[in-house]
Amino acid sequence: MNSNQTYIMFNTISVGAAYFMLGLSLWLAPVDLSTKGYWGMGILLLTGSLVNLVKYRTDERISAEPPPRSKRRATKS
């Protein structure tokens, strides 16, 4: 397994553990169900925002990179 796959697997496990702990703390919180619903919606909306931010940053970085040599158009001089 290369280092990139290891990094992705570690991040996936970390995010899963964080969501599990967040869900458990939400379940055990001594507040009304409506408050838990608002907290849950906030968590989901924050997650969606972060996914969009990461995608935007990745697309921006990829568009700024020059194309690989094999994709460049050969020009005649």
Secondary structure as UniProt FT lines:
FT   HELIX           3..28
FT   HELIX           33..64
FT   HELIX           69..71
//
